[in-house]
Amino acid sequence: NSVEGLAPGREAWEALPPMTHARSRCAAVAIGGCLYVVGGRGKSTGSALASVEKLAVGVATAWEALPSLDTPRWGCAAVPLAGSLCVLGGFRGQAGADGEEEDADEEVLTSCVRLPLGAGSWQAMPSMRAPRALFAAAVAPAPVLGCLPLPAHDRRGTGRRRPK
């Protein structure tokens, strides 16, 4: 649950307040001076998380819990869009027996949701045309949401991982 930030102009990493939930493979995005961390895998269980946290960088001394996602997910992407925090795709599920994601039988999601800043609940957005996880997303001019290609393990768009 530890967090570090690179101080602009100082070229030095600083410790930030620890997150409430220890997580890995989460999505993070900065919006309006705040850092948002979404989903991920729980450190102790490997299960997908639905929790969302916000830190007002340089102002707050602790993370604030935000409304949880309807679908726990990890390996998702997050972007700011029109005054909202948007979360796209990811995996729904739990790691395999040895904790390695490659051994997991998890659903790859097409769903996208948004949380208007200051609102109390998530709203559905149009789903992506193909399931995506462990990918990058960005907001392009217009604004249009863009996604990189499907991961190599799922180029068929089946929503399931390929067996080894």
TIBAKE-377484 format. One line per field, with one value per residue: residue in three letters; x, y, z of N, C-alpha, C, CB in turn. Coordinates in Angstrom, 1 decimal. Atoms other than C-alpha are relative to their C-alpha. Glycine has a CB too. Layout:
residues N
code <- ALA|...
nx <- X|...
ny <- Y|...
nz <- Z|...
cax <- X|...
cay <- Y|...
caz <- Z|...
cx <- X|...
cy <- Y|...
cz <- Z|...
cbx <- X|...
cby <- Y|...
cbz <- Z|...
end
This chain:
residues 164
code <- ASN|SER|VAL|GLU|GLY|LEU|ALA|PRO|GLY|ARG|GLU|ALA|TRP|GLU|ALA|LEU|PRO|PRO|MET|THR|HIS|ALA|ARG|SER|ARG|CYS|ALA|ALA|VAL|ALA|ILE|GLY|GLY|CYS|LEU|TYR|VAL|VAL|GLY|GLY|ARG|GLY|LYS|SER|THR|GLY|SER|ALA|LEU|ALA|SER|VAL|GLU|LYS|LEU|ALA|VAL|GLY|VAL|ALA|THR|ALA|TRP|GLU|ALA|LEU|PRO|SER|LEU|ASP|THR|PRO|ARG|TRP|GLY|CYS|ALA|ALA|VAL|PRO|LEU|ALA|GLY|SER|LEU|CYS|VAL|LEU|GLY|GLY|PHE|ARG|GLY|GLN|ALA|GLY|ALA|ASP|GLY|GLU|GLU|GLU|ASP|ALA|ASP|GLU|GLU|VAL|LEU|THR|SER|CYS|VAL|ARG|LEU|PRO|LEU|GLY|ALA|GLY|SER|TRP|GLN|ALA|MET|PRO|SER|MET|ARG|ALA|PRO|ARG|ALA|LEU|PHE|ALA|ALA|ALA|VAL|ALA|PRO|ALA|PRO|VAL|LEU|GLY|CYS|LEU|PRO|LEU|PRO|ALA|HIS|ASP|ARG|ARG|GLY|THR|GLY|ARG|ARG|ARG|PRO|LYS
nx <- 0.8|-0.9|0.1|-1.0|0.3|-1.2|0.3|-0.4|-1.1|-1.0|-0.6|-0.1|1.2|0.4|1.1|1.4|0.7|0.3|1.3|0.8|0.0|-1.2|0.4|-0.9|0.7|1.1|-0.1|-0.1|0.1|0.1|1.0|0.1|-0.7|0.3|-0.4|1.1|-0.4|1.2|0.0|-1.3|0.1|-0.3|-1.3|0.0|0.9|-0.1|1.3|0.3|0.5|1.0|-0.2|-0.5|-0.5|-0.4|-0.9|-0.2|-1.5|-0.5|1.0|0.6|-1.0|0.5|0.9|1.4|0.7|1.1|0.9|-0.6|0.4|1.0|-0.8|-1.5|-0.9|-1.4|-0.5|0.8|-0.5|0.8|-0.3|0.9|0.8|1.2|0.4|0.2|-1.0|0.5|-0.7|0.3|-0.5|-0.7|0.4|0.9|-0.3|-1.1|-1.2|0.0|-0.4|-1.3|0.0|-0.4|1.1|0.0|0.7|1.4|1.1|0.8|0.6|-0.5|1.2|0.2|0.7|-0.6|0.9|-0.6|0.4|-0.1|-0.7|0.9|1.3|0.0|0.2|-0.6|1.0|-0.5|-0.3|0.0|-1.1|-1.0|0.4|-0.7|-0.5|-1.3|-0.6|-1.4|-0.2|-0.1|1.0|-0.3|1.0|-0.5|0.9|1.4|-0.9|0.3|-0.8|-0.7|-0.6|-1.0|0.5|0.2|-1.2|-0.4|0.6|1.4|0.2|1.3|1.1|0.9|0.3|-0.6|-1.4|-0.4|-0.8|-1.4
ny <- -1.2|-1.2|-0.9|-1.0|-1.0|-0.7|-1.4|-0.8|-0.9|0.5|1.3|0.9|0.7|-0.3|0.9|-0.6|0.8|1.4|0.3|0.8|1.4|0.4|0.5|0.0|0.0|-0.9|-1.1|-1.3|-1.2|-1.3|-0.9|-1.2|-0.1|1.2|1.3|1.0|1.4|0.7|1.5|0.6|1.3|0.0|0.6|1.2|1.0|0.0|-0.3|-1.3|-1.0|-1.0|-1.3|-1.1|-0.9|-1.3|-0.8|-1.4|0.0|-1.2|-0.6|1.0|0.9|1.4|0.3|0.0|1.1|-0.4|1.1|1.2|0.4|1.0|1.2|0.0|0.2|-0.3|-0.1|-0.9|-1.3|-1.1|-1.3|-1.1|-0.4|-0.9|-0.2|1.4|1.1|1.1|1.3|0.9|1.4|0.6|1.4|0.3|1.3|0.2|0.6|1.5|0.6|-0.4|-1.4|-0.5|-0.4|0.8|1.2|-0.3|0.1|-1.2|-0.6|-1.3|-0.8|-1.1|-1.1|-1.3|-0.8|-1.3|-0.6|-1.5|-0.5|-0.5|0.8|1.1|1.3|0.2|0.1|0.9|-0.7|1.0|1.0|0.0|1.0|1.2|0.0|-0.5|0.0|-0.3|-0.9|-1.5|-0.9|-1.5|-0.9|-0.7|-1.2|0.1|1.0|1.4|0.9|0.9|1.1|0.8|1.3|1.1|0.7|1.1|1.3|0.0|-0.8|0.5|-0.7|0.9|-0.3|1.0|0.2|1.2|0.9|0.0
nz <- 0.0|0.0|1.2|0.2|1.1|0.4|-0.2|1.2|-0.2|-1.0|0.5|-1.2|-0.4|-1.3|-0.5|-0.2|-0.9|0.6|0.3|-1.0|0.4|0.7|1.3|1.2|1.3|0.0|1.0|-0.7|0.9|-0.7|0.4|-0.8|-1.2|-0.8|0.5|-0.2|0.2|0.3|0.1|-0.3|-0.7|-1.4|-0.3|-0.8|0.6|1.4|0.5|0.6|-1.0|0.5|-0.7|0.7|-1.0|0.5|-0.8|0.4|-0.2|-0.6|-0.8|-1.0|-0.6|0.1|1.2|-0.2|0.7|0.9|0.3|0.6|1.3|0.0|0.4|-0.4|1.2|-0.1|1.3|0.8|0.3|-0.5|0.7|-0.3|1.2|-0.2|-1.4|-0.6|-0.1|0.9|-0.2|1.1|0.1|-1.1|-0.3|-1.2|-0.5|-1.0|0.6|-0.1|-1.3|-0.5|0.0|1.2|0.8|1.2|-0.3|-0.4|1.0|-0.3|1.1|0.5|0.1|1.0|-0.6|-0.3|-1.0|-0.4|-1.3|0.1|-1.2|-1.0|0.0|-0.9|0.6|1.3|1.1|1.1|1.3|1.0|-0.2|1.1|1.0|-0.3|-1.4|-0.1|-1.3|0.0|1.2|-0.3|0.6|-0.1|0.5|1.2|0.3|0.6|-0.5|0.4|-0.8|0.8|-0.7|0.7|0.5|-1.0|-0.4|0.9|-0.5|0.3|1.2|0.6|-0.5|-0.6|-1.4|-0.9|0.3|0.7|-0.8|0.3
cax <- 0.0|3.1|3.0|5.8|5.6|8.3|8.4|8.4|11.6|13.3|14.1|13.5|11.0|9.0|6.8|3.1|0.5|-0.1|-3.2|-6.0|-5.9|-2.6|-3.0|-1.1|-2.0|-4.3|-5.0|-4.1|-4.8|-4.3|-7.2|-7.2|-4.5|-5.8|-4.5|-7.1|-6.3|-8.8|-9.3|-6.2|-5.5|-5.6|-2.1|-3.1|-5.8|-5.0|-8.7|-9.9|-10.7|-13.7|-12.3|-11.4|-9.3|-8.4|-5.5|-5.5|-1.7|0.0|-3.2|-4.6|-2.7|-4.8|-6.6|-10.3|-12.5|-14.8|-17.8|-16.7|-16.8|-19.8|-17.4|-14.1|-11.3|-7.6|-5.4|-7.8|-7.1|-8.3|-8.5|-10.0|-12.9|-15.3|-15.2|-15.3|-13.0|-13.4|-12.4|-12.1|-11.8|-9.5|-9.8|-12.6|-11.4|-8.6|-5.1|-4.3|-3.2|0.4|-0.6|0.6|-1.8|-0.8|-2.4|-5.7|-9.0|-10.4|-12.8|-11.4|-13.9|-15.3|-17.2|-16.5|-17.8|-17.4|-17.6|-18.5|-16.2|-18.2|-21.0|-21.9|-22.3|-20.7|-22.5|-22.2|-20.6|-20.7|-18.6|-15.5|-15.9|-13.3|-12.3|-9.1|-6.8|-3.3|-3.5|-3.1|-5.8|-5.6|-7.9|-7.3|-8.6|-12.3|-12.4|-12.2|-11.0|-8.3|-7.0|-3.9|-4.3|-5.5|-2.8|-1.0|-2.7|-6.2|-6.0|-9.1|-11.3|-12.8|-12.7|-10.8|-7.1|-5.5|-4.2|-0.4
cay <- 0.0|2.3|5.2|7.4|10.6|12.3|15.9|18.2|20.2|18.4|15.2|13.3|10.7|11.4|9.1|9.8|8.6|4.8|3.6|2.1|-1.2|-2.9|-3.7|-4.5|-4.3|-1.4|1.6|5.2|8.6|12.2|14.5|18.1|17.8|14.4|10.9|8.2|4.5|2.0|-1.8|-4.0|-7.3|-7.7|-8.3|-11.1|-12.9|-12.1|-11.4|-8.6|-5.4|-3.0|-0.3|3.1|5.6|9.3|11.4|15.2|15.4|18.0|18.7|15.5|13.3|10.2|8.5|9.0|6.0|6.6|4.6|1.0|-0.3|-2.5|-5.1|-5.9|-5.6|-5.6|-4.9|-2.2|1.3|4.7|8.1|11.5|12.4|15.3|15.8|12.0|9.2|6.5|2.9|0.5|-3.2|-5.3|-8.8|-10.0|-12.9|-14.3|-15.4|-19.1|-21.5|-20.3|-16.6|-16.2|-14.3|-16.5|-19.5|-17.8|-18.5|-15.0|-13.1|-10.2|-7.3|-5.0|-2.9|0.7|2.9|6.5|8.3|12.0|13.8|14.6|12.1|9.2|6.4|4.9|5.1|2.6|3.8|2.1|-1.2|-1.5|-3.6|-6.1|-7.3|-5.7|-6.1|-5.0|-2.2|1.6|4.2|7.9|10.8|12.2|15.5|15.7|14.0|10.4|7.5|5.4|2.0|0.0|-3.4|-6.5|-8.2|-11.0|-13.7|-12.7|-11.3|-13.4|-11.2|-14.1|-12.6|-15.6|-16.2|-18.7|-21.8|-22.2
caz <- 0.0|-0.2|-2.7|-4.0|-6.1|-8.1|-7.0|-10.1|-10.4|-7.6|-9.4|-6.1|-5.1|-2.0|0.2|0.0|2.4|2.1|0.4|2.5|0.5|-0.5|-4.2|-7.4|-11.1|-10.5|-12.7|-11.6|-13.1|-12.0|-12.3|-11.1|-8.5|-7.2|-7.7|-8.2|-7.8|-9.2|-8.7|-8.8|-7.1|-3.4|-2.0|0.3|-1.8|-5.4|-5.9|-8.1|-6.1|-6.6|-4.3|-5.5|-3.6|-4.0|-2.7|-2.9|-3.5|-1.3|0.6|2.2|4.6|3.9|1.0|0.7|-0.2|-3.2|-4.4|-5.3|-8.8|-9.6|-11.1|-9.3|-11.9|-12.3|-15.3|-16.4|-17.7|-16.3|-18.0|-17.2|-19.6|-19.4|-15.7|-14.9|-13.9|-16.6|-16.1|-19.0|-19.4|-17.3|-15.8|-13.5|-11.4|-9.3|-10.0|-10.5|-7.8|-7.7|-7.9|-11.4|-13.7|-16.7|-14.9|-14.3|-16.0|-15.9|-18.0|-20.0|-19.8|-22.5|-20.0|-19.3|-16.4|-15.3|-12.0|-12.5|-10.1|-6.9|-7.8|-5.6|-8.1|-11.2|-14.6|-17.4|-20.7|-24.0|-23.9|-26.0|-29.2|-28.0|-24.5|-23.3|-20.3|-19.4|-22.0|-22.2|-22.9|-23.6|-24.3|-27.8|-29.2|-29.9|-27.1|-28.3|-26.2|-27.8|-26.8|-27.8|-29.5|-27.6|-25.6|-27.5|-25.3|-26.5|-30.1|-31.0|-28.9|-27.0|-23.6|-22.2|-21.9|-24.2|-22.6|-22.5
cx <- 0.9|-0.2|1.2|-0.4|1.3|-0.3|0.5|1.1|1.0|0.7|0.3|-1.3|-0.3|-1.1|-1.3|-0.7|-0.3|-1.5|-0.7|0.1|1.3|-0.5|1.1|-0.8|-1.3|0.2|0.1|0.0|0.0|-1.0|-0.1|0.7|-0.2|0.5|-1.1|0.6|-1.2|0.3|1.4|-0.3|0.4|1.4|0.0|-0.8|0.2|-1.3|-0.1|-0.6|-1.0|0.3|0.7|0.4|0.5|0.9|0.1|1.5|0.4|-0.9|-0.4|1.2|-0.4|-0.8|-1.4|-0.6|-1.1|-0.9|0.8|-0.5|-1.1|0.6|1.4|0.8|1.4|0.5|-0.8|0.8|-0.9|0.5|-1.0|-0.8|-1.2|-0.4|-0.3|1.3|-0.6|0.9|-0.4|0.6|0.6|-0.4|-1.0|0.4|1.2|1.1|-0.1|0.6|1.3|0.1|0.4|-1.2|-0.1|-0.8|-1.5|-1.0|-0.9|-0.7|0.6|-1.2|0.0|-0.7|0.8|-1.0|0.6|-0.6|0.1|0.6|-1.1|-1.3|0.2|-0.1|0.6|-1.1|0.6|0.3|-0.1|1.2|0.9|-0.4|0.7|0.4|1.5|0.5|1.5|0.4|0.1|-1.2|0.4|-1.2|0.7|-0.9|-1.3|-1.1|-0.5|0.9|0.7|0.7|1.0|-0.6|-0.2|1.3|0.2|-0.8|-1.5|-0.3|-1.3|-1.2|-1.0|-0.4|0.6|1.5|0.2|0.7|1.5|0.3
cy <- 1.3|0.7|1.0|0.9|0.7|1.5|0.8|1.0|-0.4|-1.2|-0.9|-0.7|0.2|-1.1|0.8|-0.9|-1.4|-0.1|-0.8|-1.5|-0.3|-0.7|0.0|0.0|0.8|1.0|1.3|1.1|1.2|0.9|1.2|0.0|-1.2|-1.2|-1.0|-1.4|-0.9|-1.5|-0.5|-1.4|0.2|-0.7|-1.3|-1.1|-0.2|0.2|1.4|0.9|0.9|1.3|1.0|1.0|1.3|0.7|1.4|0.3|1.4|0.6|-1.0|-0.8|-1.4|-0.1|0.0|-1.1|0.7|-1.2|-1.2|-0.2|-1.1|-1.4|0.1|-0.2|0.3|0.0|0.9|1.3|1.1|1.2|1.0|0.3|0.8|0.1|-1.3|-0.8|-1.1|-1.2|-0.9|-1.4|-0.6|-1.5|0.0|-1.4|0.0|-0.7|-1.5|-0.4|0.5|1.6|0.7|0.3|-0.9|-1.3|0.2|-0.2|1.2|0.6|1.4|0.9|0.9|1.2|1.2|0.8|1.3|0.4|1.5|0.5|0.7|-0.7|-1.2|-1.4|0.0|-0.1|-0.9|0.9|-1.1|-1.0|0.1|-1.1|-1.3|0.0|0.4|0.0|0.3|0.9|1.5|0.7|1.4|0.7|0.8|1.2|-0.4|-0.1|-1.4|-0.9|-1.0|-1.1|-0.7|-1.3|-1.0|-0.6|-1.3|-1.3|-0.1|0.8|-0.5|0.8|-0.9|0.4|-1.0|0.0|-1.3|-0.9|0.0|-1.1
cz <- 0.0|-1.3|0.0|-1.1|-0.3|0.0|-1.2|0.4|1.0|-0.4|1.2|0.3|1.5|0.4|0.1|1.0|-0.6|-0.3|1.1|-0.3|-0.8|-1.3|-1.0|-1.2|0.0|-1.1|0.9|-1.0|0.9|-0.7|0.9|1.3|0.9|-0.7|0.3|-0.3|0.0|0.0|0.3|0.6|1.4|0.3|0.6|-0.7|-1.5|-0.7|-0.6|1.0|-0.7|0.7|-0.8|1.1|-0.7|1.0|-0.6|0.3|0.5|1.0|1.1|0.6|0.0|-1.3|0.4|-0.9|-0.9|-0.3|-0.7|-1.4|0.1|-0.3|0.5|-1.3|0.3|-1.4|-0.9|-0.2|0.6|-0.7|0.6|-1.3|0.4|1.4|0.8|0.0|-0.8|0.2|-1.1|0.1|1.3|0.2|1.2|0.4|0.9|-0.7|0.2|1.3|0.5|0.0|-1.3|-0.9|-1.3|0.2|0.3|-1.1|0.3|-1.2|-0.3|-0.3|-1.2|0.7|0.4|0.9|0.2|1.3|-0.2|1.3|0.9|0.0|1.0|-0.6|-1.4|-1.0|-1.1|-1.2|-1.0|0.1|-1.2|-1.0|0.2|1.5|0.0|1.5|-0.1|-1.3|0.4|-0.7|0.1|-0.5|-1.2|-0.3|-0.5|1.1|-0.5|0.9|-0.9|0.8|-0.9|-0.4|1.2|0.4|-0.9|0.4|-0.4|-1.3|-0.7|0.5|0.7|1.4|1.0|-0.4|-0.8|0.9|-0.5|-0.9
cbx <- -0.9|1.4|-1.4|1.4|-1.0|0.4|0.8|-1.2|-0.6|-0.7|1.2|0.6|0.2|-0.6|0.4|-0.8|-1.3|0.4|-0.1|-1.5|-1.2|0.8|-1.2|1.0|-0.3|-0.1|-1.2|1.4|-1.3|1.4|-1.4|-1.5|-0.2|-1.5|1.4|-1.2|1.0|-0.7|-0.3|0.8|0.9|-1.1|0.8|-0.6|-1.4|0.6|-1.1|-0.8|1.1|-1.4|0.9|-1.0|1.2|-1.2|1.3|-0.9|0.7|0.4|-1.2|-0.9|0.2|-0.8|0.4|-0.6|-0.6|0.6|-1.2|-0.2|1.2|-1.1|-0.1|0.2|-0.6|0.8|0.1|-1.3|0.3|0.2|-0.1|0.7|-0.4|-1.1|-1.1|-1.1|0.4|-0.1|-0.3|0.6|1.0|-0.2|1.3|-1.5|0.4|-0.6|1.3|0.9|0.0|1.1|0.9|1.0|0.1|1.4|0.7|-0.1|-0.7|1.0|-1.5|1.0|-0.1|-0.9|-0.7|0.4|-0.2|-0.3|0.8|-1.4|1.1|-0.3|-0.3|-1.1|-1.4|0.8|-0.3|-1.1|1.5|0.1|-0.6|1.4|0.4|1.2|-0.2|0.2|-0.3|0.9|-1.2|1.3|-1.4|1.3|-0.6|0.0|0.7|-0.1|0.0|0.2|-0.9|1.1|-1.1|1.3|0.9|-0.9|-0.1|1.5|0.1|-0.8|1.2|-0.1|-0.6|0.5|-1.5|-0.7|0.8|0.9|-0.6|0.8
cby <- 0.0|-0.5|0.7|-0.7|1.0|-0.4|0.5|0.8|1.3|-0.2|0.3|0.8|-1.6|1.4|-0.6|0.1|0.7|-1.0|-0.7|0.4|-0.3|-1.0|0.9|-1.2|-1.5|0.7|0.1|0.0|-0.1|0.7|-0.7|0.2|1.2|-0.1|-0.4|0.3|-0.5|0.5|-0.4|0.8|-1.1|-0.6|1.0|0.2|0.3|-1.3|-0.2|-0.1|0.8|-0.5|-0.3|0.7|-0.6|0.9|-0.7|1.0|-0.2|1.0|0.4|-1.0|0.5|-0.4|-1.3|1.4|-1.0|0.5|0.4|-1.2|-0.5|0.2|-0.3|-1.0|0.8|-1.0|-1.4|0.4|0.2|0.1|-0.2|1.2|-1.3|-0.4|0.9|-0.7|-0.3|0.5|-0.6|0.7|-0.1|0.7|-0.9|0.2|-0.9|-0.8|0.5|-0.5|-1.5|-0.6|0.5|-0.9|1.5|-0.3|-0.7|1.5|-1.4|1.0|0.3|-0.1|0.8|-0.6|-0.6|0.9|-0.8|1.0|-0.5|0.6|1.0|1.4|-0.5|0.2|-0.4|-1.3|1.4|-1.0|0.6|0.6|-1.4|-0.3|0.6|-0.2|-1.4|1.4|-1.3|-1.3|-0.2|0.6|-0.3|0.3|0.9|-0.9|0.9|-1.2|0.0|-0.2|-0.8|0.8|-1.0|-0.1|-0.6|-1.1|-0.4|-0.3|-0.1|0.5|-0.2|-1.5|0.8|-1.4|0.1|-1.3|0.0|0.4|-1.5|-0.2
cbz <- 1.2|0.2|0.0|-0.2|0.5|-1.5|1.3|-0.5|0.4|1.4|-0.8|1.2|-0.3|0.1|1.3|-1.4|0.4|1.1|-1.4|0.0|-0.9|0.8|-0.6|0.1|-0.3|1.4|-0.9|0.8|-0.9|-0.1|-0.2|0.3|0.7|0.3|0.6|-1.0|1.1|-1.3|-1.4|0.9|-0.8|0.9|0.9|1.3|0.3|-0.5|1.0|-1.3|0.7|0.3|1.3|-1.0|0.8|-0.4|0.2|0.7|-1.4|-1.1|-0.8|-0.8|1.5|1.3|-0.6|-0.4|1.0|-1.4|-0.8|0.9|-0.9|-1.0|-1.6|1.1|-1.2|0.9|-0.6|0.8|-1.5|1.5|-1.5|0.6|-0.7|-0.9|0.1|-0.8|1.5|-1.4|1.4|-1.3|-1.1|1.3|0.3|-0.4|-1.2|1.2|0.7|-1.2|-0.2|-0.8|1.1|-0.8|-0.4|-0.4|1.1|0.5|0.1|0.6|0.4|-1.2|1.3|-1.1|1.3|-1.3|1.3|-1.1|1.2|-0.3|-0.3|-0.4|-1.4|1.0|-0.1|0.0|-0.5|-0.4|0.1|-1.4|0.0|0.5|-1.4|-0.9|0.6|-0.6|0.9|0.0|-1.0|-0.5|0.6|-0.8|1.1|-1.3|-1.0|-0.9|1.5|-1.5|1.0|-0.8|0.4|0.8|-1.0|-0.6|1.5|0.0|1.5|1.1|-0.9|0.2|-1.0|0.0|0.2|-0.2|1.3|-1.3|-0.1|1.3
end
